[in-house]
Amino acid sequence: MANYLIHHIRENGLTSGQRLPSEVQVSAELKISRGIVREAYRSLRAAGILDVAPGRVPRVGALSNAALIQLLRHALATRQTAPEEVLDLRNAVETRAAEIAASRRTEKHLLVLRKAVAGMRRHISDPSRFVRQDILFHQTIATATGNPLFELVSGALRLSLEASIRAGLESPVTQARLHRIVETHDAIVDAIEAMHPARAAFLMSVHFEEAKDGIRQGRLTAPTNGIHASIPEG
C-alpha cells in the first residue's frame, strides 16, 4: 500500500504540497479496507513523505529531518551509538558546510553569524540562551551553503544531542571551556568573512575536536547517564 502511494507520486511527477487521493478514493480504487489505507498514510507521514492531518486533503510532504532525528535519538538512548560518534559525523558534515559557506556567504549571513557569536559571549553563564545562539550560528552556516540537505542533516545531528548538550553546559568543566569555544566560533566567522574555505573548514574541525575533548573531561567530573554526557555545544 505504501509503495502504491510512493509510485503514484513519482508516476504523476507530484511535488511538495500537491494533493494526493483521499483514503476513500484509494480504498475504492484498490478494493481494500480504509484501515489498511489509513495505516499506509500514517506510516508515510511518520517518514516525512506525506503531509496528513485530520480534516485536510493529504498532500506530498516537504523535506523533513524528523525521521532521522528519531532514529539518532533511539540509537543514542539504546547505546547503539555514542555521542562521540555523532560528533564525528557532525564534524564531517559541518566542516564541509563551513568550507562551502566561506565561498557562498552573503553579508546577511555574516551579520547573523556575528550576532550569534556576540550572543554566545553575552550569555556564557546562561546555558539555555547560550545554546539558542549556538544553534543560530550553525543553522546560518548550513543555510549559507545554499544546499538544503546540509540544513536537514546537520540539524538532525545537533538535535539528537540536544539533551546532552544542555546537561553538559552546566558542568564546571564545560563552563571553564566556554570562553575558548566562543573564540573558536569567532575565528570561524573571520575565515568565512575572508572567504577562506580551507581555514574555515580547519577551524570547524578544531571546534569539534574541542567538543570531543569536552566529553572526556566532563566525564571526569560528572556521571554519564545514558546519552547525558557532558558535551559542549558544537
KOLBA-796988 format. One record per residue (C-alpha): residue number from 0; residue in one letter; x, y, z. Coordinates in Angstrom, 1 decimal, always signed. Layout:
BEGIN
{num->NUM residuo->A u->X v->Y w->Z};
...
//
This chain:
BEGIN
{num->0 residuo->M u->+0.0 v->+0.0 w->+0.0};
{num->1 residuo->A u->+2.8 v->+2.5 w->+0.9};
{num->2 residuo->N u->+4.6 v->+1.5 w->-2.3};
{num->3 residuo->Y u->+1.4 v->+2.2 w->-4.3};
{num->4 residuo->L u->+1.3 v->+5.8 w->-2.9};
{num->5 residuo->I u->+5.0 v->+6.4 w->-3.5};
{num->6 residuo->H u->+4.6 v->+5.1 w->-7.0};
{num->7 residuo->H u->+1.6 v->+7.4 w->-7.5};
{num->8 residuo->I u->+3.7 v->+10.4 w->-6.5};
{num->9 residuo->R u->+6.6 v->+9.5 w->-8.8};
{num->10 residuo->E u->+4.4 v->+8.4 w->-11.7};
{num->11 residuo->N u->+2.5 v->+11.7 w->-11.7};
{num->12 residuo->G u->+5.5 v->+13.9 w->-11.1};
{num->13 residuo->L u->+4.0 v->+15.4 w->-7.9};
{num->14 residuo->T u->+6.0 v->+17.8 w->-5.9};
{num->15 residuo->S u->+5.8 v->+19.1 w->-2.3};
{num->16 residuo->G u->+2.4 v->+20.4 w->-1.3};
{num->17 residuo->Q u->+0.4 v->+18.9 w->-4.2};
{num->18 residuo->R u->-2.7 v->+16.9 w->-3.5};
{num->19 residuo->L u->-3.0 v->+13.1 w->-3.2};
{num->20 residuo->P u->-6.1 v->+10.9 w->-3.5};
{num->21 residuo->S u->-8.1 v->+10.6 w->-0.3};
{num->22 residuo->E u->-8.3 v->+7.4 w->+1.8};
{num->23 residuo->V u->-11.8 v->+6.8 w->+0.4};
{num->24 residuo->Q u->-10.6 v->+7.1 w->-3.2};
{num->25 residuo->V u->-7.6 v->+4.8 w->-2.7};
{num->26 residuo->S u->-9.7 v->+2.3 w->-0.8};
{num->27 residuo->A u->-12.3 v->+2.2 w->-3.6};
{num->28 residuo->E u->-9.8 v->+2.0 w->-6.4};
{num->29 residuo->L u->-7.8 v->-0.8 w->-4.9};
{num->30 residuo->K u->-10.8 v->-2.5 w->-3.3};
{num->31 residuo->I u->-9.2 v->-2.7 w->+0.2};
{num->32 residuo->S u->-10.3 v->-1.6 w->+3.6};
{num->33 residuo->R u->-9.9 v->+2.0 w->+4.7};
{num->34 residuo->G u->-8.0 v->+0.8 w->+7.7};
{num->35 residuo->I u->-5.2 v->-0.5 w->+5.5};
{num->36 residuo->V u->-5.1 v->+2.7 w->+3.5};
{num->37 residuo->R u->-5.1 v->+4.8 w->+6.7};
{num->38 residuo->E u->-2.2 v->+2.9 w->+8.2};
{num->39 residuo->A u->-0.2 v->+3.4 w->+4.9};
{num->40 residuo->Y u->-0.8 v->+7.1 w->+5.1};
{num->41 residuo->R u->+0.2 v->+7.3 w->+8.7};
{num->42 residuo->S u->+3.5 v->+5.4 w->+8.1};
{num->43 residuo->L u->+4.4 v->+7.7 w->+5.2};
{num->44 residuo->R u->+3.5 v->+10.7 w->+7.3};
{num->45 residuo->A u->+5.9 v->+9.5 w->+10.0};
{num->46 residuo->A u->+8.6 v->+9.1 w->+7.4};
{num->47 residuo->G u->+8.1 v->+12.7 w->+6.2};
{num->48 residuo->I u->+6.9 v->+11.7 w->+2.8};
{num->49 residuo->L u->+3.3 v->+12.8 w->+3.2};
{num->50 residuo->D u->+1.6 v->+15.7 w->+4.9};
{num->51 residuo->V u->-1.6 v->+14.2 w->+6.5};
{num->52 residuo->A u->-3.8 v->+15.8 w->+9.1};
{num->53 residuo->P u->-7.4 v->+15.3 w->+10.2};
{num->54 residuo->G u->-9.9 v->+17.1 w->+8.1};
{num->55 residuo->R u->-7.4 v->+18.0 w->+5.4};
{num->56 residuo->V u->-6.6 v->+16.7 w->+2.0};
{num->57 residuo->P u->-3.4 v->+14.6 w->+2.0};
{num->58 residuo->R u->-0.5 v->+16.2 w->+0.3};
{num->59 residuo->V u->+3.1 v->+15.4 w->-0.7};
{num->60 residuo->G u->+5.3 v->+16.3 w->+2.2};
{num->61 residuo->A u->+8.1 v->+18.8 w->+2.3};
{num->62 residuo->L u->+11.7 v->+17.8 w->+3.2};
{num->63 residuo->S u->+12.0 v->+17.0 w->+6.8};
{num->64 residuo->N u->+14.6 v->+15.5 w->+9.2};
{num->65 residuo->A u->+12.1 v->+14.3 w->+11.8};
{num->66 residuo->A u->+12.6 v->+10.6 w->+11.0};
{num->67 residuo->L u->+16.4 v->+11.0 w->+11.1};
{num->68 residuo->I u->+16.2 v->+12.8 w->+14.5};
{num->69 residuo->Q u->+14.1 v->+10.0 w->+16.0};
{num->70 residuo->L u->+16.5 v->+7.4 w->+14.6};
{num->71 residuo->L u->+19.5 v->+9.1 w->+16.1};
{num->72 residuo->R u->+17.9 v->+9.6 w->+19.4};
{num->73 residuo->H u->+16.9 v->+6.0 w->+19.5};
{num->74 residuo->A u->+20.4 v->+4.9 w->+18.6};
{num->75 residuo->L u->+21.8 v->+7.1 w->+21.5};
{num->76 residuo->A u->+19.2 v->+6.0 w->+24.0};
{num->77 residuo->T u->+19.8 v->+2.3 w->+23.3};
{num->78 residuo->R u->+23.6 v->+2.8 w->+23.2};
{num->79 residuo->Q u->+23.8 v->+1.6 w->+19.6};
{num->80 residuo->T u->+25.9 v->+4.7 w->+19.0};
{num->81 residuo->A u->+27.7 v->+7.2 w->+21.3};
{num->82 residuo->P u->+27.7 v->+11.0 w->+21.4};
{num->83 residuo->E u->+31.3 v->+11.0 w->+20.3};
{num->84 residuo->E u->+30.3 v->+9.1 w->+17.1};
{num->85 residuo->V u->+27.6 v->+11.6 w->+16.4};
{num->86 residuo->L u->+30.1 v->+14.4 w->+16.9};
{num->87 residuo->D u->+32.4 v->+12.7 w->+14.4};
{num->88 residuo->L u->+29.7 v->+12.7 w->+11.8};
{num->89 residuo->R u->+28.8 v->+16.3 w->+12.6};
{num->90 residuo->N u->+32.4 v->+17.2 w->+12.2};
{num->91 residuo->A u->+32.5 v->+15.7 w->+8.7};
{num->92 residuo->V u->+29.2 v->+17.4 w->+7.6};
{num->93 residuo->E u->+29.8 v->+20.8 w->+9.2};
{num->94 residuo->T u->+33.4 v->+21.1 w->+8.3};
{num->95 residuo->R u->+32.3 v->+20.8 w->+4.6};
{num->96 residuo->A u->+29.5 v->+23.2 w->+5.3};
{num->97 residuo->A u->+31.9 v->+25.8 w->+6.7};
{num->98 residuo->E u->+34.1 v->+25.4 w->+3.6};
{num->99 residuo->I u->+31.2 v->+25.9 w->+1.2};
{num->100 residuo->A u->+29.8 v->+28.8 w->+3.3};
{num->101 residuo->A u->+33.1 v->+30.6 w->+3.0};
{num->102 residuo->S u->+32.6 v->+30.7 w->-0.8};
{num->103 residuo->R u->+28.9 v->+31.5 w->-0.9};
{num->104 residuo->R u->+28.1 v->+33.6 w->+2.2};
{num->105 residuo->T u->+26.4 v->+36.9 w->+1.9};
{num->106 residuo->E u->+26.6 v->+40.0 w->+4.1};
{num->107 residuo->K u->+23.3 v->+39.0 w->+5.7};
{num->108 residuo->H u->+24.8 v->+35.6 w->+6.7};
{num->109 residuo->L u->+27.8 v->+37.4 w->+8.2};
{num->110 residuo->L u->+25.6 v->+39.7 w->+10.1};
{num->111 residuo->V u->+23.7 v->+36.8 w->+11.7};
{num->112 residuo->L u->+26.8 v->+34.9 w->+12.5};
{num->113 residuo->R u->+28.4 v->+37.9 w->+14.3};
{num->114 residuo->K u->+25.1 v->+38.4 w->+16.2};
{num->115 residuo->A u->+25.1 v->+34.7 w->+17.2};
{num->116 residuo->V u->+28.7 v->+34.8 w->+18.5};
{num->117 residuo->A u->+28.0 v->+38.1 w->+20.4};
{num->118 residuo->G u->+25.0 v->+36.4 w->+21.9};
{num->119 residuo->M u->+27.0 v->+33.4 w->+23.0};
{num->120 residuo->R u->+29.6 v->+35.6 w->+24.6};
{num->121 residuo->R u->+26.9 v->+37.7 w->+26.4};
{num->122 residuo->H u->+25.1 v->+34.6 w->+27.7};
{num->123 residuo->I u->+28.1 v->+32.5 w->+28.6};
{num->124 residuo->S u->+26.6 v->+31.9 w->+32.1};
{num->125 residuo->D u->+23.1 v->+31.1 w->+30.8};
{num->126 residuo->P u->+23.1 v->+27.7 w->+29.2};
{num->127 residuo->S u->+19.6 v->+28.0 w->+27.6};
{num->128 residuo->R u->+20.4 v->+31.3 w->+25.9};
{num->129 residuo->F u->+23.9 v->+30.2 w->+25.0};
{num->130 residuo->V u->+22.5 v->+27.1 w->+23.2};
{num->131 residuo->R u->+20.0 v->+29.2 w->+21.3};
{num->132 residuo->Q u->+22.7 v->+31.4 w->+19.9};
{num->133 residuo->D u->+24.9 v->+28.5 w->+19.1};
{num->134 residuo->I u->+22.0 v->+26.8 w->+17.2};
{num->135 residuo->L u->+21.6 v->+30.1 w->+15.2};
{num->136 residuo->F u->+25.3 v->+30.0 w->+14.4};
{num->137 residuo->H u->+25.3 v->+26.5 w->+13.0};
{num->138 residuo->Q u->+22.0 v->+26.9 w->+11.2};
{num->139 residuo->T u->+23.3 v->+30.0 w->+9.5};
{num->140 residuo->I u->+26.4 v->+28.3 w->+8.2};
{num->141 residuo->A u->+24.2 v->+25.4 w->+6.9};
{num->142 residuo->T u->+21.9 v->+28.0 w->+5.2};
{num->143 residuo->A u->+24.9 v->+29.8 w->+3.7};
{num->144 residuo->T u->+25.9 v->+26.7 w->+1.7};
{num->145 residuo->G u->+22.8 v->+27.0 w->-0.4};
{num->146 residuo->N u->+22.2 v->+23.3 w->-0.1};
{num->147 residuo->P u->+19.1 v->+22.4 w->+1.9};
{num->148 residuo->L u->+20.5 v->+18.9 w->+2.7};
{num->149 residuo->F u->+23.1 v->+20.5 w->+5.0};
{num->150 residuo->E u->+20.4 v->+22.2 w->+7.0};
{num->151 residuo->L u->+18.5 v->+18.9 w->+7.3};
{num->152 residuo->V u->+21.4 v->+16.6 w->+8.2};
{num->153 residuo->S u->+23.3 v->+18.9 w->+10.4};
{num->154 residuo->G u->+20.1 v->+20.0 w->+12.2};
{num->155 residuo->A u->+19.2 v->+16.3 w->+12.9};
{num->156 residuo->L u->+22.7 v->+15.5 w->+14.2};
{num->157 residuo->R u->+22.6 v->+18.5 w->+16.5};
{num->158 residuo->L u->+19.1 v->+17.9 w->+17.8};
{num->159 residuo->S u->+19.8 v->+14.3 w->+18.5};
{num->160 residuo->L u->+22.4 v->+15.6 w->+21.0};
{num->161 residuo->E u->+20.3 v->+18.4 w->+22.5};
{num->162 residuo->A u->+19.8 v->+16.8 w->+25.9};
{num->163 residuo->S u->+23.4 v->+16.0 w->+26.2};
{num->164 residuo->I u->+24.4 v->+19.5 w->+25.2};
{num->165 residuo->R u->+22.2 v->+21.2 w->+27.7};
{num->166 residuo->A u->+23.3 v->+18.9 w->+30.5};
{num->167 residuo->G u->+27.0 v->+19.3 w->+29.6};
{num->168 residuo->L u->+26.8 v->+23.1 w->+29.6};
{num->169 residuo->E u->+26.0 v->+23.0 w->+33.3};
{num->170 residuo->S u->+29.1 v->+21.1 w->+34.3};
{num->171 residuo->P u->+32.1 v->+23.0 w->+35.9};
{num->172 residuo->V u->+34.4 v->+21.6 w->+33.2};
{num->173 residuo->T u->+32.3 v->+22.8 w->+30.4};
{num->174 residuo->Q u->+31.8 v->+26.3 w->+31.9};
{num->175 residuo->A u->+35.6 v->+26.7 w->+32.1};
{num->176 residuo->R u->+35.9 v->+25.9 w->+28.4};
{num->177 residuo->L u->+33.1 v->+28.1 w->+27.1};
{num->178 residuo->H u->+35.2 v->+31.1 w->+26.5};
{num->179 residuo->R u->+37.6 v->+29.1 w->+24.3};
{num->180 residuo->I u->+34.5 v->+27.7 w->+22.4};
{num->181 residuo->V u->+33.2 v->+31.2 w->+21.8};
{num->182 residuo->E u->+36.6 v->+32.4 w->+20.5};
{num->183 residuo->T u->+36.8 v->+29.4 w->+18.1};
{num->184 residuo->H u->+33.3 v->+30.3 w->+16.8};
{num->185 residuo->D u->+34.5 v->+33.9 w->+16.3};
{num->186 residuo->A u->+37.6 v->+32.7 w->+14.3};
{num->187 residuo->I u->+35.3 v->+30.6 w->+12.1};
{num->188 residuo->V u->+33.3 v->+33.7 w->+11.2};
{num->189 residuo->D u->+36.5 v->+35.6 w->+10.5};
{num->190 residuo->A u->+37.5 v->+32.9 w->+8.0};
{num->191 residuo->I u->+34.1 v->+32.8 w->+6.4};
{num->192 residuo->E u->+34.1 v->+36.6 w->+6.1};
{num->193 residuo->A u->+37.6 v->+36.5 w->+4.5};
{num->194 residuo->M u->+36.2 v->+33.9 w->+2.0};
{num->195 residuo->H u->+39.0 v->+31.4 w->+3.1};
{num->196 residuo->P u->+37.3 v->+28.0 w->+2.7};
{num->197 residuo->A u->+40.3 v->+25.9 w->+3.9};
{num->198 residuo->R u->+40.7 v->+27.9 w->+7.1};
{num->199 residuo->A u->+37.0 v->+27.9 w->+7.8};
{num->200 residuo->A u->+37.0 v->+24.1 w->+7.4};
{num->201 residuo->F u->+40.1 v->+23.7 w->+9.6};
{num->202 residuo->L u->+38.7 v->+25.8 w->+12.4};
{num->203 residuo->M u->+35.3 v->+24.0 w->+12.3};
{num->204 residuo->S u->+37.2 v->+20.7 w->+12.7};
{num->205 residuo->V u->+39.2 v->+22.1 w->+15.6};
{num->206 residuo->H u->+35.9 v->+23.1 w->+17.2};
{num->207 residuo->F u->+34.6 v->+19.5 w->+17.1};
{num->208 residuo->E u->+37.8 v->+18.2 w->+18.4};
{num->209 residuo->E u->+37.3 v->+20.6 w->+21.3};
{num->210 residuo->A u->+33.8 v->+19.2 w->+21.8};
{num->211 residuo->K u->+35.0 v->+15.6 w->+21.9};
{num->212 residuo->D u->+37.7 v->+16.6 w->+24.4};
{num->213 residuo->G u->+35.0 v->+18.2 w->+26.4};
{num->214 residuo->I u->+33.2 v->+14.9 w->+26.6};
{num->215 residuo->R u->+36.2 v->+13.2 w->+28.0};
{num->216 residuo->Q u->+36.9 v->+16.0 w->+30.5};
{num->217 residuo->G u->+33.3 v->+16.2 w->+31.6};
{num->218 residuo->R u->+33.1 v->+12.6 w->+32.4};
{num->219 residuo->L u->+35.8 v->+13.0 w->+34.9};
{num->220 residuo->T u->+33.6 v->+15.3 w->+37.0};
{num->221 residuo->A u->+30.0 v->+14.1 w->+36.2};
{num->222 residuo->P u->+28.4 v->+10.7 w->+35.9};
{num->223 residuo->T u->+27.2 v->+9.6 w->+32.5};
{num->224 residuo->N u->+23.6 v->+8.7 w->+32.4};
{num->225 residuo->G u->+22.5 v->+7.2 w->+29.1};
{num->226 residuo->I u->+23.1 v->+9.9 w->+26.5};
{num->227 residuo->H u->+23.5 v->+12.7 w->+29.0};
{num->228 residuo->A u->+27.3 v->+13.0 w->+28.8};
{num->229 residuo->S u->+28.9 v->+16.4 w->+29.2};
{num->230 residuo->I u->+29.1 v->+17.8 w->+25.7};
{num->231 residuo->P u->+29.9 v->+21.4 w->+24.9};
{num->232 residuo->E u->+27.7 v->+22.6 w->+22.1};
{num->233 residuo->G u->+29.1 v->+22.2 w->+18.6};
//
